[in-house]
Amino acid sequence: MARDPLVGTTVAGYNLLDRVGEGGTATVYRAEHPQHGTVALKVLREKLRADRTAVTRFVREAGFGTRVTHPNVIRTIETGEDRGLPFLVIEWAQGELLESYAKRNAPFPPDEVAAVVTQIAGAVFAAHSAGIVHRDLKPDNLMYDHESRTVKLLDFGIATATDVTQDQRLTRAGFFVGTLMYVAPEALSGEVVSPAADQYSLATMAYLFLTGTLPYIAKSPREMFTQLLSQPPIPLNKAKPEILYSTAVEEVVMKGLAKAPGDRYADVCAFADALAEALKDPFPGESASGGGLLSRMKGLFGR
């Protein structure tokens, strides 16, 4: 693999030590700064630097980051441009992407699900309070430190302001943004979505953390698109035969996954609070489950 030409150079006083990741729009580096110490520095990818929409979106992400202050949101340190390189500097977060952690460890123990979902909800609610809808909430946009059970929301790459006008939109009507597995059904039309769309994405993640699978199973993006629009999600207690939660847990998750935004909870924190309460007594009683199912369920979460 060819060495990244920016590694070992300095951007706006930040020494780029190594490349740690690359997304659709930016490359991420671990960097050092005399005052800020170790940070993550994002640079817009070279092929997008002449794309006015891509530059505008990158600058907007930086602006959204400075508007949202919360313990579970990555802190934005500095934004700017150096030698034609648009950059964004954020705090360095310990841990790993929640996506990677979930692939290895889901289903999580109920108390861990409650802790993770509550923190994500707090971060997202802070964004909503600042007039921002995230639109791409998924485990790949969250950093997780399992030792401290701390979650950090990493970016606002395709977020939108709730007061955006048609002229200010960066997505054409009829096109949706987000990740299909986590996107709310109402977003598939490409229209401006409300904070309820982020609640749907959070409920999808909760479903994953509780079962190790997703509420829709499709063989292709086209099939997934059709299912999201026309079919109900698989009930939580039908996800896997060996996993059975209480009726209360299932009802909370499925309400968060309601197709109509108005049928969901009032906000993401109301969803997270209801789930945390239900997860205090997560499994059906022995008499209801029969055959020692409760004991086997508890055995799934031996970590």
N, C-alpha and C positions, 0 to 999 in steps of 0.2 A: 504494500500500500504506500503510495507516494506521501511524503511528508507534507503536512499542511504548511503553506508558505507563511501563514500568520503566526504559527507557533514559534516562540522565541523573540517575537517583535513586541513593540510597545504601541498601544492604542490609547491615546488621551491619558498617558501616565500609568496605564495598567500593563503590567508585563504578562503576556499570554504564555502560560506554562504548558498547557496541553489542550487538545480538543476533547470534549467530553460527550458531545452529542450533536445531532443535526436534525432539524425538523423541516417542514415544508418551506419555511420562509427564512429561517435563521440558523446559523451555526453557533454552538455554545462552547465557550472556553472556560477553563479554570484559570484565574488570573490573580496576581498579587499587586497590592497597592500600598505605598508607604503609610497611608493613614487608614484605609479601609480594610487592610489585611487581605485574606483570601475571599474572593468574590466569584460570581459567575458573570461572564460578559458575553452578551449575544450580539452577533454581527449579522446584518442582513446578507443573505446569500448573493454572491456576485451576479448571478444571472437575473436577479430581481432588482438590482440597484437602478436600472433604467426604467423600471415599471412604476409609473406614478401611483397606481392603486396600491401596489405592494409597499412602496415607501410610506404612503399615507397610513396604511394599516399598521405598519411597524411603529410609526410615530404615535399613532393613536393608542396602541398597546402600552407604550411607555407612559402616555398621559393618564390612561386608566389606572396603571399601577401606582402612580403618585396620588390618585384620588382615594384609594382604598387602603385604610390602615386597620390591621387586625392581626392578632398573634398568629393566626393560621393562614395568613397571606404573606408570600415572599415580599420582603421590603425592597422597594426600588431605590437605588442609591444615586444613580446619575444617568442621564440620557444626553445624546448629542451626536455629532458627526466629526470624524477626524480623517483628514486626507481622503474624503469621499466615501468613508465607511460609516454608515449610520449604525450606532451602537446603543445598547441598553445594558446597564450594570445593575445586578440584583444581588441580594445577600446569598451567600453559599449555605445551602441546607444540607444537613446530615441525613443519611439514610439512602433509600433507593426509591425508584419510581413505584408507586402503589400498584401499577399494572404488573410489574415483575413479581412483587411480593404476593399479589393475589393469585397469580398463575401457580406459584409453588404451594401456597398455604390455604387457599379457600377450599371449603368453608371455614370461616373464622369462628372462634368461640363467641357466644352471644355478647359477652361484656365488651369484647374487642370491637365487634360490629357497632355497638352502641357508641363507644368512644370515638371511633373513626367517623361515623356518620354525623355525630353531633358537632365535631370539629369542622367538617366540611360545610355543614349547614351554616355554622357561624361565619365562616369565611365568605360564603356565597351571599348570606343575608347582608353582610357589610357592603358587598358590591351592589346589591339591590338598593340598599339605603343610599348609596352614592349615585343612583340612577343608571346602573350598569347591569345588563344581562350578559352572562358569560357565554352561553350558546355552545360551548364545547366542553362541558364538564364530563370528565372521564378519568379513570385511574392513571392514564398516561400523562395527565396534567397535574398530578399530585405527587409530592415527595413524602415518603413515610419512614419514620425512624421507629422501628418496632420496639427497641429497648425502652424508649420513653413514651411510645404510642402517640407520637406527635405527627400531625399531618400539616403540610404546607401547600397551599394553592400556588402553582408556579407561574402562570401567565394568563394574559387576557388577549391572546393573539387574534381571535375573531369575535371578541365581545362587541356589543353595541350599546349605545346610550338609549335609554327608554324614551327620550324626547327627540330621537332622530327624525329628520324629515325625509321625504322621498328623495329630494335633491342631494341629501347628505349620505344616502345609503351607498355602501361599497359592494353590496350584493344585488344583482339584478332580480327583479320580481320573477318568480317561477323557478328560481334556483335556491337550493338550501345550502347552509353551511353547517359544519359539525361532523361528528362521527356517527355513521348510520346506526351502529349497535346501541348508541346511547341517546340519539336525538329524539326529541318529542315529536309525535305525529303531526302536530300543527305546524312544525317547522318545515315539513317536506314540501310545502307550497312555495317556500322562499319568502313568505311574508314576515314582517317584523314580529318577533315573538315577545311574550311577557315573561316575568320572573317565574311563572308556573312551568315554563319549559325546563328551567334549571332544576326544579323540583322533580320533574319526570326523570331527568338524567341521574339525579341523586338516588331516586327510588330504584332505578336500574342497577346502580352500583350496590345498593343495599341488598338487592336480590342476588347479585353475584357473590357478595361477601357471605351471605347466608347459605347459599347452595353450591357455589362453585361453577354455576352455569348462568346463562342469560335467559330473560323471559321470552325471547323469540329464537328459534333455531331454524336457519335457512341455509340453503346450499349455494346461494349466489346473492350479490347485492340487489339484483332485481327482485328476487323472491323476498328478501328482507323488506324491501321498500313496500311491496304489495301487502305483506303481513302487517306491517306497522299501520298501514292505512285501513285495512279491512278486517283484521282478526284481533280478538282479545289476546293479551299475553297469557302464557301458560301459568295457571295458578301456582303460587309458591309451593304448596304442598304436593304438587304434581311434578315438580322439577326433577326430583330423584326419588326412587322408591324407598331408599334407606333414610331419607331425611323427612322428618315430620315436625312442624312447629305448631304452637297453639293457634287457635282460631284468631286470637287477637293479633298475633304477629303477622299472620297472613293477610288479615283485613287491612292493617296499616300499609303494608307494602303495596298491595293491589290498589288501594285508594290513591297512593302516590303515582301509580302507573295508569290511572284513569285516562282514557283517550281525550275526553273533554277537559280542558284546563280548569273550568269551573267546578268540576267534580273532585278535584284534588284538594289538599289542605290549603288553608289561607296563605301560608308561606312556608319556606323551607324549614324554618325552625319549628313550626307547628308539626310538620312531618317528623322531624328528627326527635322531638320531645315525645310524640306518640309512640314512635318505634322504641325509644329507650325505655319507656314505661312498660310496653308490652314485653320487652326482652328481659325484664326483671324476673319473669316467670315464663320462660320461652317455650317449654315443651308441654304437651298434653300429659295428664296424669297417667300413671301406670294402668289404671283400670280402663282408661279410654284407649290407650295405645296397644295394650295386650302384648303378650309374648316377650316382655322385657324390652320393648322398643325404646323406652326412655333411657334405660341403661346403655343400649347400643348407641343411641344418639349422643349421649354424654361422652362415649368413647371416641367419637369422631373428633373431639376437640381436646385431645390430650396434650397439646403443646403447652 
